[in-house]
Amino acid sequence: MPLLGFQETKNLLLQYKIPICQTEIVKSEKEAATRAKKIGYPVVLKIFSPKILHRSAIGGVKVGIKNEPEFKKAYSTLSRIKGVEGILVQKMILGREVALGIKRDPQFGPVLMFGLGGIFVEVLKDVSFRVCPISEKEALEMIKGIKGYKIEGKNR
């Protein structure tokens, strides 16, 4: 089963009223600079390619960009990475990155996955699973069920 594309994922999250940070995909430095100014600094730049799933592992994420000189340097670095099809420009926000996934298991049907996002989901493999559909109570149990919650949850 193929992964959802960026716009499909964004639309799905918005349909279910799941908040997301302001994000645009651009193809040129000029367009990226315009978006960064429109969104407002600080911003985050991330490489975009359906073929590259783990951007952080290859240096494909630049966070906390506070001004135009920092933006130009970050954009230049990211645009030279092989396989990049565009650059994501996002508003820099504080919070915790999480990973959500769903797949259709041949035996159980749709199965939902939750874990800490970024490198943590791959390195720590700290995730929880539930067979869909799930209730709000079960969703909270998934969140509290990962080891990272004990660390992150206490700091909130």
MARBA-3410 file (N, C-alpha, C, O; in Angstrom, 1 decimal):
156
0.9,-1.2,0.0,0.0,0.0,0.0,0.9,1.2,0.0,1.8,1.3,0.8 ~ 0.7,2.2,-0.9,1.5,3.4,-1.0,1.3,4.3,0.2,0.2,4.3,0.8 ~ 2.3,5.1,0.4,2.2,6.2,1.5,1.3,7.3,0.9,1.3,7.5,-0.3 ~ 0.6,8.0,1.8,-0.1,9.2,1.4,0.9,10.3,1.0,1.9,10.4,1.7 ~ 0.5,11.1,0.0,1.4,12.2,-0.3,1.2,13.3,0.7,0.3,13.3,1.6
2.0,14.3,0.6,2.0,15.5,1.5,0.6,16.1,1.5,0.0,16.3,2.6 ~ 0.0,16.5,0.4,-1.2,17.2,0.3,-2.4,16.3,0.8,-3.3,16.7,1.5 ~ -2.3,15.0,0.5,-3.4,14.0,1.0,-3.3,13.9,2.5,-4.4,13.9,3.2 ~ -2.1,13.9,3.1,-2.0,13.8,4.5,-2.5,15.1,5.2,-3.2,15.0,6.2 ~ -2.1,16.2,4.6,-2.5,17.5,5.2,-4.0,17.6,5.2,-4.6,18.0,6.2
-4.6,17.2,4.0,-6.1,17.3,3.9,-6.8,16.4,4.9,-7.8,16.7,5.5 ~ -6.2,15.2,5.1,-6.8,14.2,6.1,-6.7,14.7,7.5,-7.7,14.7,8.2 ~ -5.6,15.3,7.9,-5.4,15.8,9.2,-6.4,17.0,9.5,-7.1,17.1,10.5 ~ -6.5,17.9,8.5,-7.4,19.0,8.6,-8.9,18.5,8.6,-9.7,19.1,9.4 ~ -9.2,17.5,7.9,-10.6,16.9,7.9,-11.0,16.5,9.3,-12.2,16.6,9.7
-10.0,15.9,10.0,-10.3,15.4,11.4,-9.9,16.5,12.5,-9.9,16.1,13.6 ~ -9.7,17.7,12.0,-9.5,18.8,12.9,-8.2,18.6,13.8,-8.2,19.0,15.0 ~ -7.2,17.9,13.2,-5.9,17.7,13.9,-5.1,18.9,13.5,-4.7,19.1,12.3 ~ -4.6,19.7,14.5,-3.9,20.9,14.1,-2.5,20.6,13.5,-1.8,19.6,14.0 ~ -2.1,21.3,12.5,-0.8,21.2,11.9,-0.2,22.6,11.8,-0.9,23.6,11.7
1.1,22.6,11.8,1.8,24.0,11.6,1.7,24.4,10.1,1.6,23.5,9.2 ~ 1.7,25.7,9.9,1.6,26.2,8.6,2.8,25.7,7.7,4.0,26.0,8.1 ~ 2.5,25.1,6.6,3.6,24.4,5.8,3.3,24.6,4.3,2.2,24.5,3.9 ~ 4.3,25.0,3.6,4.2,25.1,2.1,5.4,24.3,1.5,6.5,24.3,2.0 ~ 5.1,23.7,0.3,6.2,23.1,-0.4,6.5,24.0,-1.6,5.6,24.5,-2.3
7.8,24.3,-1.8,8.3,25.2,-2.8,9.3,24.5,-3.7,9.9,23.5,-3.3 ~ 9.6,25.1,-4.9,10.5,24.5,-5.8,11.7,25.4,-6.1,12.7,25.0,-6.7 ~ 11.7,26.7,-5.6,12.8,27.6,-5.8,13.1,28.4,-4.6,12.3,28.5,-3.7 ~ 14.4,28.9,-4.5,14.8,29.7,-3.4,13.9,31.0,-3.3,13.6,31.4,-2.2 ~ 13.6,31.6,-4.4,12.8,32.8,-4.4,11.4,32.5,-3.8,11.0,33.3,-3.0
10.8,31.4,-4.2,9.5,31.1,-3.7,9.6,30.7,-2.2,8.7,31.1,-1.5 ~ 10.6,30.0,-1.8,10.8,29.7,-0.4,11.0,31.0,0.4,10.5,31.1,1.5 ~ 11.8,31.9,-0.1,12.0,33.2,0.7,10.7,33.9,0.8,10.5,34.5,1.9 ~ 9.9,33.9,-0.2,8.6,34.6,-0.1,7.7,34.0,0.9,7.1,34.6,1.7 ~ 7.7,32.6,0.9,6.9,31.9,1.9,7.4,32.1,3.3,6.6,32.3,4.2
8.7,32.1,3.5,9.3,32.3,4.8,8.9,33.7,5.4,8.5,33.8,6.5 ~ 8.9,34.7,4.5,8.5,36.1,4.9,7.0,36.1,5.3,6.6,36.7,6.2 ~ 6.2,35.4,4.4,4.8,35.4,4.6,4.4,34.6,5.9,3.6,35.1,6.7 ~ 5.1,33.5,6.2,4.8,32.7,7.4,5.4,33.5,8.6,4.7,33.5,9.7 ~ 6.5,34.1,8.4,7.2,34.8,9.5,8.2,34.0,10.2,8.0,32.8,10.5
9.4,34.6,10.4,10.5,33.9,11.1,10.2,33.8,12.6,9.4,34.6,13.1 ~ 10.7,32.8,13.3,11.6,31.7,12.8,10.8,30.7,12.0,9.6,30.4,12.2 ~ 11.5,30.0,11.1,11.0,29.0,10.2,11.9,27.7,10.3,13.0,27.8,10.8 ~ 11.3,26.7,9.8,12.0,25.4,9.6,12.0,25.1,8.1,11.0,25.3,7.4 ~ 13.2,24.6,7.6,13.2,24.1,6.2,13.5,22.6,6.3,14.4,22.2,7.0
12.8,21.9,5.4,13.0,20.4,5.4,13.0,20.0,3.9,12.2,20.6,3.1 ~ 13.8,19.1,3.5,13.8,18.6,2.2,12.4,17.8,2.0,11.9,17.3,2.9 ~ 12.0,17.8,0.7,10.8,17.1,0.3,11.1,16.2,-0.8,11.6,16.6,-1.9 ~ 10.8,14.9,-0.6,10.9,13.9,-1.6,10.2,12.6,-1.1,10.5,12.2,0.0 ~ 9.2,12.1,-1.9,8.5,10.9,-1.4,9.5,9.7,-1.3,9.2,8.7,-0.7
10.7,9.8,-1.9,11.6,8.7,-1.8,12.5,8.8,-0.6,13.2,7.9,-0.3 ~ 12.5,10.0,0.1,13.4,10.1,1.3,12.5,10.2,2.5,11.8,11.2,2.7 ~ 12.5,9.1,3.3,11.5,9.1,4.5,12.2,9.6,5.7,11.4,10.1,6.6 ~ 13.5,9.6,5.9,14.1,10.0,7.1,15.0,11.2,6.9,16.2,11.0,6.7 ~ 14.4,12.3,6.8,15.2,13.6,6.4,16.3,13.9,7.4,17.4,14.3,7.0
15.9,13.7,8.7,16.9,14.1,9.7,18.2,13.3,9.6,19.3,13.8,9.8 ~ 18.1,12.0,9.2,19.3,11.2,9.1,20.3,11.6,8.1,21.5,11.3,8.2 ~ 19.8,12.4,7.1,20.8,12.8,6.1,21.0,14.4,6.1,21.4,14.9,5.1 ~ 20.6,15.0,7.2,20.8,16.4,7.3,19.8,17.3,6.6,20.1,18.4,6.2 ~ 18.7,16.7,6.3,17.6,17.4,5.5,16.7,18.2,6.3,15.6,18.6,5.8
17.0,18.6,7.5,16.1,19.5,8.3,17.0,20.6,8.9,18.0,20.3,9.5 ~ 16.5,21.8,8.8,17.2,23.0,9.4,16.1,23.7,10.2,15.1,24.2,9.7 ~ 16.4,23.8,11.5,15.4,24.4,12.4,15.9,25.8,13.0,17.1,26.1,13.0 ~ 14.9,26.6,13.4,15.2,27.8,14.1,15.9,28.9,13.3,16.7,29.6,13.7 ~ 15.5,28.9,12.0,16.0,29.9,11.1,15.4,31.2,11.4,14.2,31.4,11.2
16.2,32.2,11.8,15.7,33.5,12.4,15.6,34.7,11.4,14.9,35.6,11.7 ~ 16.3,34.6,10.3,16.4,35.7,9.4,16.8,35.3,8.0,17.1,34.1,7.8 ~ 16.9,36.3,7.1,17.1,36.0,5.7,18.5,35.4,5.5,18.6,34.5,4.7 ~ 19.6,35.9,6.1,20.9,35.3,5.9,21.0,33.8,6.3,21.5,33.0,5.6 ~ 20.4,33.5,7.5,20.3,32.1,7.9,19.5,31.3,6.9,19.8,30.1,6.6
18.4,31.9,6.4,17.5,31.2,5.5,18.3,30.8,4.2,18.2,29.7,3.7 ~ 19.0,31.8,3.7,19.8,31.5,2.4,20.8,30.4,2.6,21.0,29.6,1.7 ~ 21.5,30.4,3.7,22.5,29.4,4.0,21.8,28.0,4.1,22.3,27.1,3.5 ~ 20.8,27.9,4.8,20.0,26.7,5.0,19.5,26.2,3.7,19.6,25.0,3.4 ~ 18.9,27.1,2.9,18.3,26.7,1.6,19.4,26.1,0.7,19.2,25.1,0.1
20.5,26.8,0.7,21.6,26.4,-0.2,22.1,25.0,0.2,22.3,24.1,-0.7 ~ 22.2,24.7,1.5,22.6,23.4,1.9,21.6,22.3,1.6,22.0,21.3,1.0 ~ 20.4,22.6,1.8,19.3,21.6,1.6,19.1,21.3,0.1,18.9,20.1,-0.3 ~ 19.2,22.3,-0.7,18.9,22.2,-2.2,20.0,21.3,-2.9,19.8,20.8,-4.0 ~ 21.1,21.1,-2.2,22.2,20.3,-2.8,22.1,18.8,-2.5,22.8,18.0,-3.0
21.1,18.4,-1.6,21.0,17.0,-1.3,20.3,16.3,-2.5,19.3,16.7,-3.0 ~ 20.9,15.2,-2.8,20.5,14.4,-4.0,19.1,13.8,-3.7,18.7,13.3,-2.7 ~ 18.2,14.0,-4.8,16.9,13.4,-4.7,15.8,14.4,-4.2,14.6,14.0,-4.1 ~ 16.2,15.6,-3.9,15.3,16.6,-3.4,14.3,17.0,-4.5,14.8,17.4,-5.6 ~ 13.0,17.0,-4.2,12.0,17.5,-5.2,11.5,18.8,-4.8,10.8,19.5,-5.7
11.7,19.3,-3.6,11.2,20.5,-3.2,11.7,20.8,-1.8,12.3,19.9,-1.2 ~ 11.3,21.9,-1.2,11.6,22.3,0.2,10.4,22.6,0.9,9.5,23.4,0.4 ~ 10.2,22.0,2.1,9.1,22.4,2.9,9.5,23.6,3.8,10.5,23.6,4.4 ~ 8.6,24.6,3.8,8.9,25.8,4.6,7.8,25.8,5.7,6.6,25.8,5.4 ~ 8.2,25.7,6.9,7.2,25.6,8.0,7.5,26.7,9.1,8.6,27.1,9.3
6.4,27.1,9.7,6.5,28.0,10.9,7.2,27.2,12.0,6.8,26.0,12.2 ~ 8.2,27.8,12.7,8.8,27.1,13.8,7.9,27.2,15.0,7.6,28.3,15.4 ~ 7.5,26.1,15.5,6.7,26.1,16.7,7.3,25.2,17.8,8.1,24.3,17.5 ~ 6.9,25.4,19.0,7.4,24.6,20.1,6.4,23.5,20.3,5.2,23.7,20.2 ~ 6.9,22.3,20.7,6.0,21.2,20.9,6.8,19.9,20.8,8.0,19.9,20.7
6.1,18.8,20.7,6.7,17.5,20.5,6.3,17.0,19.2,5.1,17.0,18.8 ~ 7.2,16.4,18.5,7.0,15.8,17.2,6.5,14.4,17.4,7.2,13.6,18.2 ~ 5.5,14.0,16.8,5.0,12.6,17.0,4.9,11.9,15.6,4.8,12.6,14.6 ~ 4.8,10.6,15.6,4.7,9.8,14.4,3.3,9.1,14.5,3.0,8.4,15.5 ~ 2.5,9.2,13.5,1.3,8.4,13.3,1.4,7.6,12.1,1.8,8.1,11.0
0.9,6.4,12.1,0.9,5.6,10.9,-0.3,4.7,11.0,-0.8,4.4,12.0 ~ -0.7,4.2,9.8,-1.8,3.2,9.8,-1.5,2.3,8.6,-1.0,2.7,7.5 ~ -1.8,1.0,8.8,-1.6,0.1,7.7,-2.7,-1.0,7.9,-3.3,-1.1,8.9 ~ -2.9,-1.6,6.8,-4.0,-2.7,6.8,-3.3,-4.0,6.9,-2.6,-4.5,6.1 ~ -3.5,-4.6,8.1,-2.9,-5.9,8.4,-3.9,-7.0,7.8,-5.1,-6.9,8.0
-3.3,-8.0,7.2,-4.2,-9.0,6.6,-5.1,-9.8,7.6,-6.2,-10.2,7.2 ~ -4.7,-9.9,8.8,-5.5,-10.6,9.9,-6.4,-9.6,10.6,-7.5,-10.0,10.9 ~ -5.9,-8.4,11.0,-6.6,-7.5,11.9,-7.3,-6.4,11.2,-8.2,-5.7,11.8 ~ -7.0,-6.1,10.0,-7.5,-4.9,9.2,-6.7,-3.7,9.6,-5.5,-3.8,9.8 ~ -7.3,-2.5,9.6,-6.6,-1.3,9.9,-6.0,-1.3,11.3,-6.7,-1.5,12.3
-4.7,-1.0,11.3,-3.9,-0.9,12.6,-3.3,0.5,12.7,-2.6,0.9,11.8 ~ -3.4,1.2,13.8,-2.9,2.5,14.0,-1.6,2.4,14.8,-1.5,1.6,15.8 ~ -0.6,3.2,14.5,0.7,3.3,15.2,0.9,4.7,15.7,0.6,5.6,15.0 ~ 1.4,4.8,16.9,1.7,6.1,17.5,3.1,6.0,18.2,3.4,5.0,18.8 ~ 3.9,7.1,18.1,5.2,7.1,18.8,5.8,8.5,18.7,5.2,9.4,18.0
6.9,8.7,19.4,7.6,10.0,19.3,8.1,10.1,17.9,8.5,9.1,17.3 ~ 8.1,11.3,17.3,8.5,11.5,15.9,10.0,11.7,15.7,10.8,11.5,16.6 ~ 10.3,12.0,14.5,11.7,12.3,14.1,12.5,11.0,14.2,12.1,9.9,13.9 ~ 13.8,11.2,14.7,14.7,10.0,14.8,14.3,9.1,15.9,14.7,7.9,15.8 ~ 13.5,9.5,16.8,13.1,8.6,18.0,12.3,7.4,17.5,12.5,6.3,18.1
11.5,7.6,16.6,10.6,6.4,16.1,11.5,5.3,15.6,11.2,4.1,15.8 ~ 12.6,5.7,14.9,13.4,4.7,14.3,14.5,4.2,15.3,14.7,3.0,15.4 ~ 15.1,5.1,16.0,16.2,4.7,16.9,15.6,3.9,18.1,16.1,2.8,18.5 ~ 14.6,4.4,18.8,14.1,3.8,20.0,13.0,2.8,19.7,12.8,1.9,20.6 ~ 12.4,2.8,18.6,11.3,1.9,18.2,10.2,1.9,19.4,9.7,0.8,19.7
10.0,3.1,19.9,9.1,3.2,21.1,7.7,3.6,20.5,7.4,4.8,20.4 ~ 6.9,2.6,20.1,5.6,2.9,19.5,4.6,2.0,20.2,4.9,1.0,20.8 ~ 3.3,2.4,20.0,2.2,1.6,20.4,1.3,1.4,19.3,1.2,2.2,18.4 ~ 0.5,0.3,19.3,-0.4,-0.1,18.2,-1.8,-0.4,18.7,-1.9,-0.8,19.9 ~ -2.8,-0.1,17.9,-4.2,-0.5,18.3,-4.9,-0.8,17.0,-4.6,-0.2,15.9
-5.8,-1.8,17.1,-6.6,-2.2,15.9,-7.7,-1.1,15.9,-8.3,-0.8,16.9 ~ -8.0,-0.6,14.7,-9.0,0.4,14.5,-10.4,-0.2,14.3,-10.5,-1.4,14.0 ~ -11.4,0.6,14.7,-11.4,1.9,15.2,-11.1,2.0,16.6,-11.2,1.0,17.3 ~ -10.6,3.1,17.1,-10.3,3.3,18.5,-11.1,4.4,19.1,-11.5,5.3,18.4 ~ -11.3,4.4,20.4,-12.0,5.4,21.1,-11.0,6.5,21.6,-9.8,6.3,21.5
-11.5,7.6,22.1,-10.6,8.6,22.6,-9.8,8.1,23.8,-8.6,8.4,24.0 ~ -10.4,7.3,24.6,-9.8,6.6,25.8,-8.6,5.8,25.3,-7.5,5.8,25.9 ~ -8.8,5.0,24.3,-7.8,4.1,23.7,-6.6,5.0,23.1,-5.5,4.6,23.2 ~ -7.0,6.1,22.5,-5.9,7.0,21.9,-5.1,7.5,23.0,-3.8,7.6,22.9 ~ -5.7,7.9,24.1,-4.9,8.4,25.3,-4.0,7.3,25.9,-2.9,7.6,26.3
-4.5,6.1,25.9,-3.7,4.9,26.4,-2.5,4.7,25.5,-1.5,4.4,26.0 ~ -2.7,4.9,24.2,-1.6,4.7,23.2,-0.5,5.7,23.5,0.7,5.4,23.6 ~ -0.9,7.0,23.8,0.0,8.1,24.1,0.8,7.8,25.4,2.0,7.8,25.4 ~ 0.0,7.4,26.4,0.6,7.1,27.7,1.4,5.8,27.7,2.2,5.5,28.6 ~ 1.2,5.0,26.7,1.8,3.6,26.7,3.2,3.6,26.2,3.9,2.6,26.3
3.7,4.7,25.6,5.1,4.6,25.1,6.0,5.0,26.2,5.6,5.8,27.1 ~ 7.2,4.5,26.1,8.2,4.9,27.2,8.5,6.3,27.2,8.8,6.9,28.2 ~ 8.5,7.0,26.0,8.8,8.4,25.9,7.8,9.3,26.7,8.2,10.4,27.0 ~ 6.6,8.8,26.9,5.6,9.6,27.6,6.1,9.8,29.0,5.9,10.9,29.6 ~ 6.7,8.8,29.6,7.2,9.0,31.0,8.2,10.1,31.1,8.3,10.7,32.2
9.0,10.3,30.1,10.0,11.4,30.0,9.3,12.7,29.6,9.4,13.7,30.4 ~ 8.7,12.7,28.5,8.1,13.9,27.9,6.8,14.3,28.7,6.7,15.5,28.9 ~ 6.0,13.4,29.1,4.8,13.7,29.8,5.0,14.5,31.2,4.2,15.3,31.5 ~ 6.1,14.2,31.8,6.4,14.8,33.1,6.9,16.2,32.9,6.9,17.0,33.8 ~ 7.4,16.5,31.7,8.0,17.8,31.4,6.9,18.8,30.9,7.3,19.9,30.4
5.7,18.5,30.9,4.7,19.3,30.3,3.9,20.1,31.3,3.0,20.8,31.0
END
